Amino acid sequence: MPPRMLPDPTPETRHFWDGCREGELRLQRCTACDGQAYFPPRPFCPNCGSRAVEVFPASGKAVLWSYVINQRPRPDMGPDPYAIAVVKLEEGPQMMTNIVGCPQTPEALQLDMPLKVTFEKQTDDITLPFFTPAEG
């Protein structure tokens, strides 16, 4: 099976990928306006355009916001169906990811179900964040 397609970190996204490699989901927020967390990483606030932004560790908690179950095999993902999901992070932003650690069926993937981040090392440089059902 060919390797999974992986991101190519840039200087603007390096903090995010370094955090994932270290087992920490990192977000950014603006210190010039409302302090809202945002994703994906960028060097300026999407609300006011200020470059006065800071990186902070996120809780790793989320809820399942939306998903689709891909039934078509992909050479880099294997023959089994897998969920392509949008999760709403506890801090507010939404993030596209995969749901792992549970059956990839509508019965198991309930909207608003609590999730937690988990990390899977792909290479020495890239570790991907996925989400799994939260216990309890």
Contact map, one row per residue, 1 for C-alpha under 8 A:
1110000000000000000000000000000000000000000000000000000000000000000000000011010000000000000000000000000000000000000000000000000000000000
1111000000000000000000000000000000000000000000000000000000000000000000000011000000000000000000000000000000000000000000000000000000000000
1111100000000000000000000000000000000000000000000000000000000000000000000001000000000000000000000000000000000000000000000000000000000000
0111110000000000000000000000000000000000000000000000000000000000000000000001100000000000000000000000000000000000000000000000000000000000
0011111000000000000000000000000000000000000000000000000000000000000000000001000000000000000000000000000000000000000000000000000000000000
0001111100000000000000000000000000000000000000000000000000000000000000000000000000000000000000000000000000000000000000000000010000000000
0000111110000000000000000000000000000000000000000000000000000000000000000000000000000000000000000000000000000000000000000000010000000000
0000011111000000000000000000000000000000000000000000000000000000000000000000000000000000000000000000000000000000000000000000000000000000
0000001111111100100000000000000000000000000000000000000000000000000000000000000000000000000000000000000000000000000000000000000000000000
0000000111111100000000000000000000000000000000000000000000000000000000000000000000000000000000000000000000000000000000000000000000000000
0000000011111100000000000000000000000000000000000000000000000000000000000000000000000000000000000000000000000000000000000000000000000000
0000000011111110000000000000000000000000111000000000000000000000000000000000000000000000000000000000000000000000000000000000000000000000
0000000011111111100000000000000000000000110000000000000000000000000000000000000000000000000000000000000000000000000000000000000000000000
0000000011111111110000000000000000000000000000000000000000000000000000000000000000000000000000000000000000000000000000000000000000000000
0000000000011111111000000100000000000000000000000000001000000000000000000000000000000000000000000000000000000000000000000000000000000000
0000000000001111111100001110000000000000100000000000000000000000000000000000000000000000000000000000000000000000000000000000000000000000
0000000010001111111110000000000000000000000000000000000000000000000000000000000000000000000000000000000000000000000000000000111000000000
0000000000000111111111000000000000000000000000000000000000000000000000000000000000000000000000000000000000000000000000000000100000000000
0000000000000011111111111100000000000000000000000000000000000000000000000000000000000000000000000000000000000000000000000000000000000000
0000000000000001111111111100000000000000000000000000000000000000000000000000000000000000000000000000000000000000000000100000011110000000
0000000000000000111111110000000000000000000000000000000000000000000000000000000000000000000000000000000000000000000000101000111100000000
0000000000000000011111110000000000000000000000000000000000000000000000000000000000000000000000000000000000000000000000000000000000000000
0000000000000000001111111000000000000000000000000000000000000000000000000000000000000000000000000000000000000000000001100000000000000000
0000000000000000001111111100000000000000000000000000000011010000000000000000000000000000000000000000000000000000000000000000000000000000
0000000000000001001100111110000000000000000000000000000011110000000000000000000000000000000000000000000000000000000010000000000010000000
0000000000000011001100011111000000000000000000000000001111000000000000000000000000000000000000000000000000000000000000000000000000000000
0000000000000001000000001111100000001110100000000000001111000000000000000000000000000000000000000000000000000000000000000000000000000000
0000000000000000000000000111110000001110100000000000111100000000000000000000000000000000000000000000000000000000000000000000000000000000
0000000000000000000000000011111000111100000010000000111100000000000000000000000000000000000000000000000000000000000000000000000000000000
0000000000000000000000000001111111111000000110000111110000000000000000000000000000000000000000000000000000000000000000000000000000000000
0000000000000000000000000000111111100000000000000001110000000000000000000000000000000000000000000000000000000000000000000000000000000000
0000000000000000000000000000011111100000000000000101100000000000000000000000000000000000000000000000000000000000000000000000000000000000
0000000000000000000000000000011111100000000000110000000000000000000000000000000000000000000000000000000000000000000000000000000000000000
0000000000000000000000000000011111110000000000000000000000000000000000000000000000000000000000000000000000000000000000000000000000000000
0000000000000000000000000000111111111000000000000000000000000000000000000000000000000000000000000000000000000000000000000000000000000000
0000000000000000000000000000110001111100000000000000000000000000000000000000000000000000000100000000000000000000000000000000000000000000
0000000000000000000000000011110000111110000000000000000000000000000000000000000000000000001110000000000000000000000000000000000000000000
0000000000000000000000000011100000011111100011000000000000000000000000000000000000000000000110000000000000000000000000000000000000000000
0000000000000000000000000011000000001111110000000000000000000000000000000000000000000000000011100000000000000000000000000000000000000000
0000000000000000000000000000000000000111110000000000000000000000000000000000000000000000000000100000000000000000000000000000000000000000
0000000000011001000000000011000000000111111000000000000000000000000000000000000000000000000000000000000000000000000000000000000000000000
0000000000011000000000000000000000000011111110000000000000000000000000000000000000000000000000000000000000000000000000000000000000000000
0000000000010000000000000000000000000000111110000010100000000000000000000000000000000000000000000000000000000000000000000000000000000000
0000000000000000000000000000010000000000011111001111100000000000000000000000000000000000000000000000000000000000000000000000000000000000
0000000000000000000000000000110000000100011111111111100000000000000000000000000000000000000000000000000000000000000000000000000000000000
0000000000000000000000000000000000000100000111111000000000000000000000000000000000000000000000000000000000000000000000000000000000000000
0000000000000000000000000000000010000000000011111000000000000000000000000000000000000000000000000000000000000000000000000000000000000000
0000000000000000000000000000000010000000000011111100000000000000000000000000000000000000000000000000000000000000000000000000000000000000
0000000000000000000000000000000000000000000111111110000000000000000000000000000000000000000000000000000000000000000000000000000000000000
0000000000000000000000000000010100000000000110011111100000000000000000000000000000000000000000000000000000000000000000000000000000000000
0000000000000000000000000000010000000000001110001111100000000000000000000000000000000000000000000000000000000000000000000000000000000000
0000000000000000000000000000011100000000000110000111110000000000000000000000000000000000000000000000000000000000000000000000000000000000
0000000000000000000000000001111100000000001110000111111000000000000000000000000000000000000000000000000000000000000000000000000000000000
0000000000000000000000000001111000000000000000000001111100000000000000000000000000000000000000000000000000000000000000000000000000000000
0000000000000010000000000111100000000000000000000000111110000000000000000000000000000000000000000000000000000000000000000000000000000000
0000000000000000000000000111100000000000000000000000011111000000000000000000000000000000000000000000000000000000000000000000000000000000
0000000000000000000000011110000000000000000000000000001111100000000000000000000000000000000000000000000000000000000000000000000000000000
0000000000000000000000011110000000000000000000000000000111111000000000000000000000000000001000000000000000000000000000000000000000000000
0000000000000000000000001000000000000000000000000000000011111000000000000000000000000000011000000000000000000000000000000000000000000000
0000000000000000000000011000000000000000000000000000000001111100000000000000000000000000110000000000000000000000000110000000000000000000
0000000000000000000000000000000000000000000000000000000001111110000000000000000000000000110000000000000000000000011110000000000000000000
0000000000000000000000000000000000000000000000000000000000011111000000000000000000000011110000000000000000000000011110000000000000000000
0000000000000000000000000000000000000000000000000000000000001111100000000000000000000011110000000000000000000011111000000000000000000000
0000000000000000000000000000000000000000000000000000000000000111111000000000000000001111000000000000000000001111111000000000000000000000
0000000000000000000000000000000000000000000000000000000000000011111000000000000000001111000000000000000000000011000000000000000000000000
0000000000000000000000000000000000000000000000000000000000000001111100000000000000001110000000000000000000000010000000000000000000000000
0000000000000000000000000000000000000000000000000000000000000001111110000000000000111100000000000000000000000000000000000000000000000000
0000000000000000000000000000000000000000000000000000000000000000011111000000000000111000000000000000000000000000000000000000000000000000
0000000000000000000000000000000000000000000000000000000000000000001111100000000011110000000000000000000110000000000000000000000000000000
0000000000000000000000000000000000000000000000000000000000000000000111111000000011110000000000000000000000000000000000000000000000000000
0000000000000000000000000000000000000000000000000000000000000000000011111000000111000000000000000000000000000000000000000000000000000000
0000000000000000000000000000000000000000000000000000000000000000000001111100001010000000000000000000000000000000000000000000000000000000
0000000000000000000000000000000000000000000000000000000000000000000001111110111110000000000000000000000000000000000000000000000000000000
0000000000000000000000000000000000000000000000000000000000000000000000011111111000000000000000000000000000000000000000000000000000000000
1100000000000000000000000000000000000000000000000000000000000000000000001111111000000000000000000000000000000000000000000000000000000000
1111100000000000000000000000000000000000000000000000000000000000000000000111110000000000000000000000000000000000000000000000000000000000
0001000000000000000000000000000000000000000000000000000000000000000000001111111100000000000000000000000000000000000000000000000000000000
1000000000000000000000000000000000000000000000000000000000000000000000001111111100000000000000000000000000000000000000000000000000000000
0000000000000000000000000000000000000000000000000000000000000000000000011110111110000000000000000000000000000000000000000000000000000000
0000000000000000000000000000000000000000000000000000000000000000000000101000111111000000000000000000000000000000000000000000000000000000
0000000000000000000000000000000000000000000000000000000000000000000011111000001111100000000000000000000100000000000000000000000000000000
0000000000000000000000000000000000000000000000000000000000000000000011100000000111110000000000000110000100000000000000000000000000000000
0000000000000000000000000000000000000000000000000000000000000000001111000000000011111000000000000110000100000000000000000000000000000000
0000000000000000000000000000000000000000000000000000000000000000001111000000000001111100000000011110000000000000000000000000000000000000
0000000000000000000000000000000000000000000000000000000000000001111100000000000000111110000000011110000000000000000000000000000000000000
0000000000000000000000000000000000000000000000000000000000000001111000000000000000011111000001111000000000000000000000000000000000000000
0000000000000000000000000000000000000000000000000000000000000111110000000000000000001111100001111000000000000000000000000000000000000000
0000000000000000000000000000000000000000000000000000000000000111100000000000000000000111110111100000000000000000000000000000000000000000
0000000000000000000000000000000000000000000000000000000000011110000000000000000000000011111111100000000000000000000000000000000000000000
0000000000000000000000000000000000000000000000000000000000111110000000000000000000000001111110000000000000000000000000000000000000000000
0000000000000000000000000000000000001000000000000000000001100000000000000000000000000000111110000000000000000000000000000000000000000000
0000000000000000000000000000000000011100000000000000000000000000000000000000000000000001111111000000000000000000000000000000000000000000
0000000000000000000000000000000000001110000000000000000000000000000000000000000000000001111111100000000000000000000000000000000000000000
0000000000000000000000000000000000000010000000000000000000000000000000000000000000000111100111110000000000000000000000000000000000000000
0000000000000000000000000000000000000011000000000000000000000000000000000000000000000111100011111000000000000000000000000000000000000000
0000000000000000000000000000000000000000000000000000000000000000000000000000000000011110000001111100000000000000000000000000000000000000
0000000000000000000000000000000000000000000000000000000000000000000000000000000000011110000000111110000000000000000000000000000011100000
0000000000000000000000000000000000000000000000000000000000000000000000000000000001111000000000011111000000000000000000000000000001100000
0000000000000000000000000000000000000000000000000000000000000000000000000000000001111000000000001111110000000000000000000000000001111000
0000000000000000000000000000000000000000000000000000000000000000000000000000000000000000000000000111110000000000000000000000000001111000
0000000000000000000000000000000000000000000000000000000000000000000000000000000000000000000000000011111000000000000000000000000000011000
0000000000000000000000000000000000000000000000000000000000000000000000000000000000000000000000000011111100010000000000000000000000011000
0000000000000000000000000000000000000000000000000000000000000000000000000000000000000000000000000000111110011000000000000000000000000000
0000000000000000000000000000000000000000000000000000000000000000000010000000000011100000000000000000011111011000000000000000000000000000
0000000000000000000000000000000000000000000000000000000000000000000010000000000000000000000000000000001111111000000000000000000000000000
0000000000000000000000000000000000000000000000000000000000000000000000000000000000000000000000000000000111111100000000000000000000000000
0000000000000000000000000000000000000000000000000000000000000000000000000000000000000000000000000000000011111100000000000000000000000000
0000000000000000000000000000000000000000000000000000000000000000000000000000000000000000000000000000011111111100000000000000000000000000
0000000000000000000000000000000000000000000000000000000000000001000000000000000000000000000000000000001111111110100000000000000000000000
0000000000000000000000000000000000000000000000000000000000000001000000000000000000000000000000000000000001111111100000000000000000000000
0000000000000000000000000000000000000000000000000000000000000011110000000000000000000000000000000000000000001111100000000000000000000000
0000000000000000000000000000000000000000000000000000000000000011100000000000000000000000000000000000000000000111110000000000000000000000
0000000000000000000000000000000000000000000000000000000000000011000000000000000000000000000000000000000000001111111000000000000000001000
0000000000000000000000000000000000000000000000000000000000001111000000000000000000000000000000000000000000000001111100000000000000001100
0000000000000000000000000000000000000000000000000000000000001111000000000000000000000000000000000000000000000000111110000000000000111100
0000000000000000000000000000000000000000000000000000000000011100000000000000000000000000000000000000000000000000011111000000000000111100
0000000000000000000000001000000000000000000000000000000000011100000000000000000000000000000000000000000000000000001111100000000011110000
0000000000000000000000100000000000000000000000000000000000000000000000000000000000000000000000000000000000000000000111110000000011110000
0000000000000000000110100000000000000000000000000000000000000000000000000000000000000000000000000000000000000000000011111000001111000000
0000000000000000000000000000000000000000000000000000000000000000000000000000000000000000000000000000000000000000000001111100001111000000
0000000000000000000010000000000000000000000000000000000000000000000000000000000000000000000000000000000000000000000000111111011100000000
0000000000000000000000000000000000000000000000000000000000000000000000000000000000000000000000000000000000000000000000011111111100000000
0000000000000000000000000000000000000000000000000000000000000000000000000000000000000000000000000000000000000000000000001111111000000000
0000000000000000000000000000000000000000000000000000000000000000000000000000000000000000000000000000000000000000000000001111111000000000
0000000000000000110010000000000000000000000000000000000000000000000000000000000000000000000000000000000000000000000000000111111000000000
0000011000000000100110000000000000000000000000000000000000000000000000000000000000000000000000000000000000000000000000001111111100000000
0000000000000000100110000000000000000000000000000000000000000000000000000000000000000000000000000000000000000000000000111111111110000000
0000000000000000000110000000000000000000000000000000000000000000000000000000000000000000000000000000000000000000000000111100011111000000
0000000000000000000100001000000000000000000000000000000000000000000000000000000000000000000000001000000000000000000011110000001111100000
0000000000000000000000000000000000000000000000000000000000000000000000000000000000000000000000001111000000000000000011110000000111110000
0000000000000000000000000000000000000000000000000000000000000000000000000000000000000000000000001111000000000000001111000000000011111000
0000000000000000000000000000000000000000000000000000000000000000000000000000000000000000000000000011110000000000001111000000000001111100
0000000000000000000000000000000000000000000000000000000000000000000000000000000000000000000000000011110000000000111100000000000000111110
0000000000000000000000000000000000000000000000000000000000000000000000000000000000000000000000000000000000000000011100000000000000011111
0000000000000000000000000000000000000000000000000000000000000000000000000000000000000000000000000000000000000000000000000000000000001111
0000000000000000000000000000000000000000000000000000000000000000000000000000000000000000000000000000000000000000000000000000000000000111
